[in-house]
Amino acid sequence: MSTDARERLIFALDVPEPEMAYALIEQLSGHVGLFKVGLELFVRCGPAMIHHIREEARVGVFLDLKLHDIPATVERTMARIADLGVQFATVHCGESPEMLAAAVRGSGGQVGVLGVTVLTSVSADALRLAGFGDGSQSALTELVRQRAAIAKSAGVQGVVCSGLEAAALKADLGEDFLAVTPGIRPAEAAAAGDQQRVVTPGAAIAAGADYLVVGRPIRDARDPAAAADAISAEIAAAL
Ligand code: C5P
């Protein structure tokens, strides 16, 4: 794992138009380790955006499409994702070990497959309403641990979880199993938006997170590069 704080920072390019993405890529190249392309931008721009980031900006890509389908479809889709030359791609881990194993097979060892345990926008109470647990934080953490263990057995490289669960996962599954944490809010950032399980950059790193995913606190800052640098400084202090 890199000790360079910037390498640990993944910026979520959550914008609707290619021009907005190009501007942020230009401002943030050299200030973040990877760019994450999610559903919004991928639906709008498709593989052309991945090629732009890799070839023009020369930065790695995390393609966050959160696959969730029958194993055959997931395997074939992950194989097409592998063709794009991205570094990481996501699959939900709430369904079946077969789906996760299919994602790993489809990756052909060319993409780091990450399992999404429980979205960081989901609270313990929302999970209870969906039929999981009793609404306590410990029941939520237990579910994340269970899903992450299944994901590891299926051969995925790591999971996406909140900083609140990273330490438990590292203890359960070992240092080499990646913990990628969204739901990051710098101490001075007031707005959590739709995120429920939020932690600061320093707390996520202290809990053992390998990568932090940050979107709005950088995207909506008056100076996105300065906001990214401030987060990297917090990461560096915690490393
Ligand atoms: O703007 P914000 O920092 O909340 O963005 C977080 C990003 O991480 C979004 O792109 C979101 O789709 C993604 N994400 C998440 N929780 C997960 C997996 C991905 O927030 N469990």
Boltz pocket constraint, residues with backbone or C-beta under 6 A from the ligand:
constraints:
  - pocket:
      binder: B
      contacts: [[A, 12], [A, 14], [A, 38], [A, 64], [A, 116], [A, 117], [A, 118], [A, 119], [A, 120], [A, 121], [A, 160], [A, 161], [A, 182], [A, 183], [A, 184], [A, 192], [A, 193], [A, 195], [A, 213], [A, 214], [A, 215], [A, 216], [A, 217]]
      max_distance: 6.0
